[in-house]
Amino acid sequence: MSLKKSKFSNKDKRYMKVALSLANDMVGLTGENPSVGCVIVKNNEVISSGQTGLNGRPHAEYNALKSCKKNLKGSKMYVSLEPCTHFGKTPPCSNKIINSKIKEVLFPIVDVDTRTKSKSFKIFKEKKIKVKCGLLKKDAKKIYKSYMYNKKKKLPFVTGKLAVSKDNYIYSKKRKKITNKYSNDVSHLLRYKNDSILISNKTLNIDNPKLNCRIRGLSDFSPKRIVLDRNLSIKKSSYIFQSANKKNTIIFYEKAPKVKIRRLIKIGVQLVKLTTNENNFFDLKFVLSKIYYLGCRSLLVEGGKTLTSSFLKYKLFDQFYLFKSPNKLGKSAKLNISSQLNQLSFKYKKKSKLNTFTGKDMIYLYSK
């Protein structure tokens, strides 16, 4: 089947935009599965819609089919990604679509998962179901950028983030928050959109961060906390220690007293033992591969100067958000990162200024 020969009407585009919007809403919240949106149309009327559930199940097509109260025979399905055709933890969506008597399925791009990739064409054709692919392809690729990266590299999609003053400092004892409250809200949205967040033990013990999403209604979607702590120096009084459980905290370490290890295991922290190099640093590439193996697909790095420098050195960020304040920190400031910012601009050529409502603060997005 030639994808280029498929023709689409303005109505097709309109319905697919809805499916893509549904998919985009759940990006970062569907675990190891891609976020998918689905719209079912009959006689030019939307009769049902669905999106992938939290942690990846149920699938969008299943939700749309199940919630439909009308006869599906002869309807059209607009889905943001090729429907799955393989048996996993759930039966394939293609079977449910066939049984529903839907007459046509449209999607923008094929699934990169080799278990499904391009297989729906043959399966649906055998059941006399029309298939069209390529509608709003560019829009879909933006949404599935991280998913495609996951499947290709077997690594989490890594987003870096730093807030800096006008004079390029990131720390001051006199002023805890460098950027304004609007930028702070954007930072929390980034936490909401990533399933995990990474910091070093220095950031943990100096700042005592919560690393959660503190936007009303979204706190339940806070990312899993991951800490690089070579000697398990985490303070017992820290928020991370006090709120740790089996689902929300992973710590990478090399060696520590048995009493500390037992204490952390007792409260539910998942400990991962790794060796460091001659400079007492973890191999970050290996850390990322382990994080992927543990189920992380989108990682936000809120590092300090050292951790950010290490990620920049090996170009491990897939994208980077730089929050820039119009205010100088002056004599009270510490940790100037001018050299790191130069490195960021040198290694990440694509830079865009985000159109956000953050007052006088500026947010720049760097990407490969």
Contacts in CASP RR format, 6 or more apart in sequence:
PFRMAT RR
TARGET T0000
AUTHOR 0000-0000-0000
METHOD contacts of the structure
MODEL  1
MSLKKSKFSNKDKRYMKVALSLANDMVGLTGENPSVGCVIVKNNEVISSG
QTGLNGRPHAEYNALKSCKKNLKGSKMYVSLEPCTHFGKTPPCSNKIINS
KIKEVLFPIVDVDTRTKSKSFKIFKEKKIKVKCGLLKKDAKKIYKSYMYN
KKKKLPFVTGKLAVSKDNYIYSKKRKKITNKYSNDVSHLLRYKNDSILIS
NKTLNIDNPKLNCRIRGLSDFSPKRIVLDRNLSIKKSSYIFQSANKKNTI
IFYEKAPKVKIRRLIKIGVQLVKLTTNENNFFDLKFVLSKIYYLGCRSLL
VEGGKTLTSSFLKYKLFDQFYLFKSPNKLGKSAKLNISSQLNQLSFKYKK
KSKLNTFTGKDMIYLYSK
1 121 0 8 1.000
1 131 0 8 1.000
1 133 0 8 1.000
3 133 0 8 1.000
3 134 0 8 1.000
6 132 0 8 1.000
6 133 0 8 1.000
6 134 0 8 1.000
6 135 0 8 1.000
8 16 0 8 1.000
8 106 0 8 1.000
8 132 0 8 1.000
8 134 0 8 1.000
8 135 0 8 1.000
11 44 0 8 1.000
12 78 0 8 1.000
12 106 0 8 1.000
12 135 0 8 1.000
13 135 0 8 1.000
13 136 0 8 1.000
15 39 0 8 1.000
15 41 0 8 1.000
15 46 0 8 1.000
15 76 0 8 1.000
15 78 0 8 1.000
16 39 0 8 1.000
16 78 0 8 1.000
16 80 0 8 1.000
16 106 0 8 1.000
16 108 0 8 1.000
16 135 0 8 1.000
16 136 0 8 1.000
17 136 0 8 1.000
17 139 0 8 1.000
18 39 0 8 1.000
18 46 0 8 1.000
18 49 0 8 1.000
18 78 0 8 1.000
19 37 0 8 1.000
19 38 0 8 1.000
19 39 0 8 1.000
19 49 0 8 1.000
19 78 0 8 1.000
19 79 0 8 1.000
19 80 0 8 1.000
20 37 0 8 1.000
20 80 0 8 1.000
20 108 0 8 1.000
20 136 0 8 1.000
20 139 0 8 1.000
20 140 0 8 1.000
20 143 0 8 1.000
22 36 0 8 1.000
22 37 0 8 1.000
22 38 0 8 1.000
22 39 0 8 1.000
22 49 0 8 1.000
22 50 0 8 1.000
22 51 0 8 1.000
22 60 0 8 1.000
22 80 0 8 1.000
23 34 0 8 1.000
23 35 0 8 1.000
23 36 0 8 1.000
23 37 0 8 1.000
23 51 0 8 1.000
23 52 0 8 1.000
23 60 0 8 1.000
23 80 0 8 1.000
23 81 0 8 1.000
23 143 0 8 1.000
24 35 0 8 1.000
24 143 0 8 1.000
25 35 0 8 1.000
25 51 0 8 1.000
26 35 0 8 1.000
26 37 0 8 1.000
26 51 0 8 1.000
26 52 0 8 1.000
26 53 0 8 1.000
26 54 0 8 1.000
27 35 0 8 1.000
27 143 0 8 1.000
27 146 0 8 1.000
27 193 0 8 1.000
28 35 0 8 1.000
28 146 0 8 1.000
28 193 0 8 1.000
28 194 0 8 1.000
28 195 0 8 1.000
28 297 0 8 1.000
28 298 0 8 1.000
29 35 0 8 1.000
29 53 0 8 1.000
29 54 0 8 1.000
29 55 0 8 1.000
29 195 0 8 1.000
29 221 0 8 1.000
30 52 0 8 1.000
30 53 0 8 1.000
30 54 0 8 1.000
30 55 0 8 1.000
30 56 0 8 1.000
31 55 0 8 1.000
31 56 0 8 1.000
31 195 0 8 1.000
31 295 0 8 1.000
31 297 0 8 1.000
32 56 0 8 1.000
32 295 0 8 1.000
32 297 0 8 1.000
33 52 0 8 1.000
33 55 0 8 1.000
33 56 0 8 1.000
33 57 0 8 1.000
33 59 0 8 1.000
34 52 0 8 1.000
34 81 0 8 1.000
34 111 0 8 1.000
34 144 0 8 1.000
34 147 0 8 1.000
35 51 0 8 1.000
35 52 0 8 1.000
35 56 0 8 1.000
35 143 0 8 1.000
35 147 0 8 1.000
36 51 0 8 1.000
36 52 0 8 1.000
36 59 0 8 1.000
36 60 0 8 1.000
36 61 0 8 1.000
36 79 0 8 1.000
36 80 0 8 1.000
36 81 0 8 1.000
37 49 0 8 1.000
37 50 0 8 1.000
37 51 0 8 1.000
37 52 0 8 1.000
37 60 0 8 1.000
37 79 0 8 1.000
37 80 0 8 1.000
37 81 0 8 1.000
38 49 0 8 1.000
38 50 0 8 1.000
38 51 0 8 1.000
38 60 0 8 1.000
38 61 0 8 1.000
38 63 0 8 1.000
38 64 0 8 1.000
38 77 0 8 1.000
38 78 0 8 1.000
38 79 0 8 1.000
38 80 0 8 1.000
39 46 0 8 1.000
39 48 0 8 1.000
39 49 0 8 1.000
39 50 0 8 1.000
39 64 0 8 1.000
39 77 0 8 1.000
39 78 0 8 1.000
39 79 0 8 1.000
40 46 0 8 1.000
40 47 0 8 1.000
40 48 0 8 1.000
40 49 0 8 1.000
40 64 0 8 1.000
40 65 0 8 1.000
40 68 0 8 1.000
40 72 0 8 1.000
40 75 0 8 1.000
40 76 0 8 1.000
40 77 0 8 1.000
40 78 0 8 1.000
40 102 0 8 1.000
41 47 0 8 1.000
41 75 0 8 1.000
41 76 0 8 1.000
41 77 0 8 1.000
41 78 0 8 1.000
42 70 0 8 1.000
42 71 0 8 1.000
42 72 0 8 1.000
42 74 0 8 1.000
42 75 0 8 1.000
42 76 0 8 1.000
47 68 0 8 1.000
47 69 0 8 1.000
47 70 0 8 1.000
47 72 0 8 1.000
47 75 0 8 1.000
48 64 0 8 1.000
48 65 0 8 1.000
48 67 0 8 1.000
48 68 0 8 1.000
48 69 0 8 1.000
48 70 0 8 1.000
49 64 0 8 1.000
49 67 0 8 1.000
50 60 0 8 1.000
50 61 0 8 1.000
50 63 0 8 1.000
50 64 0 8 1.000
50 67 0 8 1.000
51 60 0 8 1.000
51 63 0 8 1.000
52 58 0 8 1.000
52 59 0 8 1.000
52 60 0 8 1.000
52 63 0 8 1.000
53 59 0 8 1.000
53 60 0 8 1.000
53 63 0 8 1.000
57 89 0 8 1.000
57 90 0 8 1.000
58 66 0 8 1.000
58 90 0 8 1.000
59 84 0 8 1.000
59 90 0 8 1.000
59 93 0 8 1.000
60 79 0 8 1.000
60 80 0 8 1.000
61 77 0 8 1.000
61 79 0 8 1.000
61 83 0 8 1.000
61 93 0 8 1.000
61 96 0 8 1.000
61 97 0 8 1.000
62 90 0 8 1.000
62 93 0 8 1.000
62 96 0 8 1.000
64 77 0 8 1.000
65 72 0 8 1.000
65 96 0 8 1.000
65 97 0 8 1.000
65 100 0 8 1.000
72 100 0 8 1.000
72 101 0 8 1.000
72 102 0 8 1.000
73 100 0 8 1.000
73 101 0 8 1.000
73 102 0 8 1.000
73 103 0 8 1.000
74 101 0 8 1.000
74 102 0 8 1.000
74 103 0 8 1.000
74 104 0 8 1.000
75 102 0 8 1.000
75 103 0 8 1.000
76 102 0 8 1.000
76 103 0 8 1.000
76 104 0 8 1.000
76 105 0 8 1.000
76 106 0 8 1.000
77 97 0 8 1.000
77 102 0 8 1.000
77 104 0 8 1.000
77 105 0 8 1.000
77 106 0 8 1.000
78 106 0 8 1.000
78 107 0 8 1.000
78 135 0 8 1.000
79 105 0 8 1.000
79 106 0 8 1.000
79 107 0 8 1.000
80 107 0 8 1.000
80 108 0 8 1.000
80 140 0 8 1.000
80 143 0 8 1.000
81 107 0 8 1.000
81 108 0 8 1.000
81 109 0 8 1.000
81 111 0 8 1.000
81 140 0 8 1.000
81 144 0 8 1.000
82 107 0 8 1.000
82 109 0 8 1.000
82 110 0 8 1.000
82 111 0 8 1.000
82 116 0 8 1.000
82 117 0 8 1.000
82 118 0 8 1.000
82 120 0 8 1.000
82 133 0 8 1.000
83 92 0 8 1.000
83 93 0 8 1.000
83 94 0 8 1.000
83 97 0 8 1.000
83 105 0 8 1.000
83 107 0 8 1.000
83 116 0 8 1.000
83 120 0 8 1.000
84 92 0 8 1.000
84 93 0 8 1.000
84 94 0 8 1.000
84 111 0 8 1.000
84 113 0 8 1.000
84 115 0 8 1.000
84 116 0 8 1.000
85 92 0 8 1.000
85 93 0 8 1.000
85 94 0 8 1.000
85 115 0 8 1.000
85 116 0 8 1.000
85 119 0 8 1.000
85 120 0 8 1.000
85 123 0 8 1.000
86 92 0 8 1.000
86 113 0 8 1.000
86 115 0 8 1.000
86 116 0 8 1.000
86 119 0 8 1.000
92 116 0 8 1.000
94 120 0 8 1.000
94 123 0 8 1.000
94 124 0 8 1.000
97 105 0 8 1.000
97 124 0 8 1.000
97 129 0 8 1.000
98 123 0 8 1.000
98 124 0 8 1.000
98 127 0 8 1.000
98 129 0 8 1.000
102 129 0 8 1.000
103 129 0 8 1.000
103 130 0 8 1.000
104 129 0 8 1.000
104 130 0 8 1.000
104 131 0 8 1.000
104 132 0 8 1.000
105 120 0 8 1.000
105 124 0 8 1.000
105 129 0 8 1.000
105 130 0 8 1.000
105 131 0 8 1.000
105 132 0 8 1.000
106 131 0 8 1.000
106 132 0 8 1.000
106 133 0 8 1.000
106 135 0 8 1.000
107 132 0 8 1.000
107 133 0 8 1.000
107 134 0 8 1.000
107 135 0 8 1.000
108 133 0 8 1.000
108 134 0 8 1.000
108 135 0 8 1.000
108 136 0 8 1.000
108 137 0 8 1.000
108 139 0 8 1.000
108 140 0 8 1.000
108 141 0 8 1.000
109 133 0 8 1.000
109 134 0 8 1.000
109 137 0 8 1.000
109 140 0 8 1.000
109 141 0 8 1.000
109 144 0 8 1.000
110 117 0 8 1.000
110 118 0 8 1.000
110 120 0 8 1.000
110 133 0 8 1.000
111 117 0 8 1.000
112 147 0 8 1.000
112 148 0 8 1.000
112 151 0 8 1.000
112 152 0 8 1.000
113 151 0 8 1.000
120 131 0 8 1.000
121 131 0 8 1.000
121 133 0 8 1.000
124 130 0 8 1.000
124 131 0 8 1.000
125 131 0 8 1.000
141 148 0 8 1.000
145 157 0 8 1.000
146 157 0 8 1.000
146 297 0 8 1.000
146 298 0 8 1.000
146 318 0 8 1.000
147 297 0 8 1.000
149 155 0 8 1.000
149 157 0 8 1.000
149 318 0 8 1.000
150 156 0 8 1.000
150 157 0 8 1.000
150 292 0 8 1.000
150 297 0 8 1.000
154 289 0 8 1.000
154 292 0 8 1.000
155 288 0 8 1.000
155 289 0 8 1.000
155 292 0 8 1.000
156 196 0 8 1.000
156 288 0 8 1.000
156 291 0 8 1.000
156 292 0 8 1.000
156 296 0 8 1.000
156 297 0 8 1.000
156 298 0 8 1.000
156 299 0 8 1.000
157 297 0 8 1.000
157 298 0 8 1.000
157 299 0 8 1.000
157 318 0 8 1.000
158 288 0 8 1.000
158 299 0 8 1.000
158 301 0 8 1.000
158 311 0 8 1.000
158 316 0 8 1.000
158 317 0 8 1.000
158 318 0 8 1.000
158 319 0 8 1.000
159 190 0 8 1.000
159 194 0 8 1.000
159 298 0 8 1.000
159 299 0 8 1.000
159 300 0 8 1.000
159 301 0 8 1.000
159 317 0 8 1.000
159 318 0 8 1.000
159 319 0 8 1.000
159 320 0 8 1.000
159 321 0 8 1.000
160 300 0 8 1.000
160 301 0 8 1.000
160 302 0 8 1.000
160 303 0 8 1.000
160 308 0 8 1.000
160 311 0 8 1.000
160 317 0 8 1.000
160 319 0 8 1.000
160 320 0 8 1.000
160 321 0 8 1.000
161 187 0 8 1.000
161 190 0 8 1.000
161 300 0 8 1.000
161 301 0 8 1.000
161 302 0 8 1.000
161 320 0 8 1.000
161 321 0 8 1.000
161 322 0 8 1.000
161 323 0 8 1.000
162 170 0 8 1.000
162 303 0 8 1.000
162 304 0 8 1.000
162 308 0 8 1.000
162 320 0 8 1.000
162 321 0 8 1.000
162 322 0 8 1.000
162 323 0 8 1.000
162 337 0 8 1.000
163 170 0 8 1.000
163 178 0 8 1.000
163 179 0 8 1.000
163 183 0 8 1.000
163 187 0 8 1.000
163 323 0 8 1.000
163 325 0 8 1.000
164 170 0 8 1.000
164 178 0 8 1.000
164 322 0 8 1.000
164 323 0 8 1.000
164 324 0 8 1.000
164 325 0 8 1.000
164 337 0 8 1.000
164 341 0 8 1.000
165 172 0 8 1.000
165 178 0 8 1.000
165 325 0 8 1.000
165 327 0 8 1.000
165 328 0 8 1.000
165 329 0 8 1.000
165 330 0 8 1.000
165 333 0 8 1.000
166 324 0 8 1.000
166 325 0 8 1.000
166 326 0 8 1.000
166 327 0 8 1.000
166 328 0 8 1.000
167 328 0 8 1.000
167 329 0 8 1.000
167 330 0 8 1.000
167 333 0 8 1.000
167 336 0 8 1.000
168 336 0 8 1.000
168 337 0 8 1.000
168 338 0 8 1.000
168 341 0 8 1.000
169 178 0 8 1.000
169 329 0 8 1.000
169 330 0 8 1.000
169 333 0 8 1.000
169 334 0 8 1.000
169 335 0 8 1.000
169 336 0 8 1.000
169 337 0 8 1.000
170 178 0 8 1.000
170 304 0 8 1.000
170 305 0 8 1.000
170 335 0 8 1.000
170 337 0 8 1.000
171 333 0 8 1.000
171 334 0 8 1.000
171 335 0 8 1.000
172 178 0 8 1.000
172 329 0 8 1.000
172 330 0 8 1.000
172 332 0 8 1.000
172 333 0 8 1.000
172 334 0 8 1.000
173 332 0 8 1.000
173 334 0 8 1.000
174 332 0 8 1.000
175 329 0 8 1.000
175 332 0 8 1.000
177 184 0 8 1.000
178 323 0 8 1.000
178 325 0 8 1.000
178 327 0 8 1.000
178 329 0 8 1.000
179 323 0 8 1.000
179 324 0 8 1.000
179 325 0 8 1.000
179 358 0 8 1.000
179 361 0 8 1.000
180 325 0 8 1.000
180 358 0 8 1.000
180 359 0 8 1.000
180 360 0 8 1.000
180 361 0 8 1.000
182 356 0 8 1.000
182 357 0 8 1.000
182 358 0 8 1.000
182 359 0 8 1.000
182 361 0 8 1.000
183 323 0 8 1.000
183 325 0 8 1.000
183 358 0 8 1.000
183 361 0 8 1.000
183 363 0 8 1.000
185 215 0 8 1.000
186 321 0 8 1.000
186 323 0 8 1.000
186 356 0 8 1.000
186 358 0 8 1.000
186 363 0 8 1.000
187 323 0 8 1.000
188 213 0 8 1.000
188 214 0 8 1.000
188 215 0 8 1.000
188 218 0 8 1.000
189 213 0 8 1.000
189 215 0 8 1.000
190 300 0 8 1.000
190 321 0 8 1.000
191 197 0 8 1.000
191 211 0 8 1.000
191 212 0 8 1.000
191 213 0 8 1.000
191 222 0 8 1.000
191 223 0 8 1.000
191 300 0 8 1.000
192 213 0 8 1.000
192 215 0 8 1.000
192 218 0 8 1.000
192 221 0 8 1.000
192 222 0 8 1.000
192 223 0 8 1.000
193 298 0 8 1.000
194 223 0 8 1.000
194 298 0 8 1.000
194 299 0 8 1.000
194 300 0 8 1.000
195 223 0 8 1.000
195 224 0 8 1.000
195 295 0 8 1.000
195 296 0 8 1.000
195 297 0 8 1.000
195 298 0 8 1.000
195 299 0 8 1.000
196 223 0 8 1.000
196 224 0 8 1.000
196 225 0 8 1.000
196 226 0 8 1.000
196 291 0 8 1.000
196 296 0 8 1.000
196 298 0 8 1.000
196 299 0 8 1.000
196 300 0 8 1.000
197 211 0 8 1.000
197 223 0 8 1.000
197 224 0 8 1.000
197 225 0 8 1.000
197 226 0 8 1.000
197 299 0 8 1.000
197 300 0 8 1.000
197 301 0 8 1.000
197 302 0 8 1.000
198 226 0 8 1.000
198 227 0 8 1.000
198 228 0 8 1.000
198 291 0 8 1.000
198 299 0 8 1.000
198 300 0 8 1.000
198 301 0 8 1.000
198 302 0 8 1.000
198 303 0 8 1.000
198 307 0 8 1.000
199 209 0 8 1.000
199 211 0 8 1.000
199 225 0 8 1.000
199 226 0 8 1.000
199 227 0 8 1.000
199 228 0 8 1.000
199 301 0 8 1.000
199 302 0 8 1.000
199 303 0 8 1.000
199 304 0 8 1.000
199 307 0 8 1.000
200 227 0 8 1.000
200 228 0 8 1.000
200 229 0 8 1.000
200 303 0 8 1.000
200 304 0 8 1.000
200 306 0 8 1.000
200 307 0 8 1.000
201 227 0 8 1.000
201 228 0 8 1.000
201 229 0 8 1.000
201 230 0 8 1.000
201 231 0 8 1.000
201 233 0 8 1.000
201 234 0 8 1.000
202 304 0 8 1.000
202 306 0 8 1.000
202 307 0 8 1.000
203 209 0 8 1.000
203 302 0 8 1.000
203 303 0 8 1.000
203 304 0 8 1.000
203 307 0 8 1.000
204 227 0 8 1.000
204 229 0 8 1.000
204 234 0 8 1.000
204 235 0 8 1.000
204 238 0 8 1.000
204 240 0 8 1.000
205 233 0 8 1.000
205 234 0 8 1.000
205 235 0 8 1.000
205 238 0 8 1.000
208 235 0 8 1.000
208 238 0 8 1.000
208 239 0 8 1.000
209 239 0 8 1.000
209 240 0 8 1.000
209 302 0 8 1.000
210 239 0 8 1.000
210 240 0 8 1.000
210 243 0 8 1.000
211 222 0 8 1.000
211 223 0 8 1.000
211 225 0 8 1.000
211 240 0 8 1.000
211 302 0 8 1.000
212 219 0 8 1.000
212 222 0 8 1.000
212 223 0 8 1.000
213 219 0 8 1.000
213 221 0 8 1.000
213 222 0 8 1.000
213 223 0 8 1.000
222 248 0 8 1.000
223 300 0 8 1.000
224 247 0 8 1.000
224 248 0 8 1.000
224 249 0 8 1.000
224 250 0 8 1.000
224 296 0 8 1.000
225 240 0 8 1.000
225 244 0 8 1.000
225 248 0 8 1.000
225 249 0 8 1.000
225 250 0 8 1.000
226 249 0 8 1.000
226 250 0 8 1.000
226 251 0 8 1.000
226 252 0 8 1.000
226 291 0 8 1.000
226 296 0 8 1.000
226 299 0 8 1.000
227 234 0 8 1.000
227 240 0 8 1.000
227 249 0 8 1.000
227 250 0 8 1.000
227 251 0 8 1.000
227 252 0 8 1.000
228 251 0 8 1.000
228 252 0 8 1.000
228 282 0 8 1.000
228 287 0 8 1.000
228 307 0 8 1.000
229 251 0 8 1.000
229 252 0 8 1.000
229 253 0 8 1.000
230 253 0 8 1.000
230 254 0 8 1.000
230 255 0 8 1.000
230 276 0 8 1.000
230 280 0 8 1.000
230 282 0 8 1.000
231 253 0 8 1.000
231 254 0 8 1.000
231 255 0 8 1.000
231 256 0 8 1.000
232 251 0 8 1.000
232 253 0 8 1.000
232 256 0 8 1.000
232 257 0 8 1.000
232 260 0 8 1.000
232 261 0 8 1.000
232 264 0 8 1.000
234 240 0 8 1.000
234 241 0 8 1.000
234 251 0 8 1.000
234 264 0 8 1.000
235 241 0 8 1.000
236 263 0 8 1.000
240 249 0 8 1.000
241 264 0 8 1.000
241 267 0 8 1.000
244 264 0 8 1.000
244 267 0 8 1.000
244 268 0 8 1.000
244 269 0 8 1.000
245 267 0 8 1.000
245 268 0 8 1.000
246 268 0 8 1.000
246 270 0 8 1.000
249 268 0 8 1.000
249 269 0 8 1.000
249 270 0 8 1.000
250 269 0 8 1.000
250 270 0 8 1.000
250 271 0 8 1.000
250 272 0 8 1.000
250 291 0 8 1.000
250 294 0 8 1.000
251 264 0 8 1.000
251 269 0 8 1.000
251 270 0 8 1.000
251 271 0 8 1.000
251 272 0 8 1.000
252 272 0 8 1.000
252 273 0 8 1.000
252 274 0 8 1.000
252 282 0 8 1.000
252 287 0 8 1.000
252 290 0 8 1.000
253 271 0 8 1.000
253 272 0 8 1.000
253 273 0 8 1.000
253 274 0 8 1.000
254 273 0 8 1.000
254 274 0 8 1.000
254 275 0 8 1.000
254 276 0 8 1.000
254 282 0 8 1.000
261 271 0 8 1.000
264 271 0 8 1.000
265 271 0 8 1.000
270 294 0 8 1.000
272 290 0 8 1.000
272 294 0 8 1.000
274 282 0 8 1.000
274 283 0 8 1.000
274 286 0 8 1.000
274 287 0 8 1.000
274 290 0 8 1.000
276 282 0 8 1.000
276 283 0 8 1.000
277 283 0 8 1.000
281 310 0 8 1.000
284 310 0 8 1.000
284 311 0 8 1.000
284 314 0 8 1.000
284 316 0 8 1.000
285 314 0 8 1.000
285 316 0 8 1.000
288 299 0 8 1.000
288 316 0 8 1.000
291 299 0 8 1.000
301 307 0 8 1.000
301 308 0 8 1.000
301 311 0 8 1.000
301 317 0 8 1.000
304 335 0 8 1.000
305 335 0 8 1.000
305 337 0 8 1.000
305 340 0 8 1.000
308 337 0 8 1.000
308 340 0 8 1.000
309 340 0 8 1.000
309 343 0 8 1.000
311 317 0 8 1.000
312 340 0 8 1.000
312 343 0 8 1.000
312 344 0 8 1.000
312 347 0 8 1.000
313 343 0 8 1.000
315 347 0 8 1.000
315 368 0 8 1.000
317 348 0 8 1.000
317 366 0 8 1.000
318 367 0 8 1.000
318 368 0 8 1.000
319 365 0 8 1.000
319 366 0 8 1.000
319 367 0 8 1.000
319 368 0 8 1.000
320 344 0 8 1.000
320 348 0 8 1.000
320 365 0 8 1.000
320 366 0 8 1.000
320 367 0 8 1.000
321 363 0 8 1.000
321 364 0 8 1.000
321 365 0 8 1.000
321 366 0 8 1.000
322 341 0 8 1.000
322 344 0 8 1.000
322 363 0 8 1.000
322 364 0 8 1.000
322 365 0 8 1.000
322 366 0 8 1.000
323 361 0 8 1.000
323 362 0 8 1.000
323 363 0 8 1.000
324 361 0 8 1.000
324 362 0 8 1.000
324 363 0 8 1.000
324 364 0 8 1.000
325 360 0 8 1.000
325 361 0 8 1.000
326 360 0 8 1.000
326 361 0 8 1.000
326 362 0 8 1.000
344 366 0 8 1.000
345 351 0 8 1.000
345 366 0 8 1.000
348 366 0 8 1.000
348 367 0 8 1.000
348 368 0 8 1.000
349 368 0 8 1.000
350 366 0 8 1.000
350 367 0 8 1.000
350 368 0 8 1.000
351 364 0 8 1.000
351 365 0 8 1.000
351 366 0 8 1.000
352 364 0 8 1.000
352 365 0 8 1.000
353 362 0 8 1.000
353 363 0 8 1.000
353 364 0 8 1.000
354 363 0 8 1.000
354 364 0 8 1.000
354 365 0 8 1.000
356 363 0 8 1.000
END
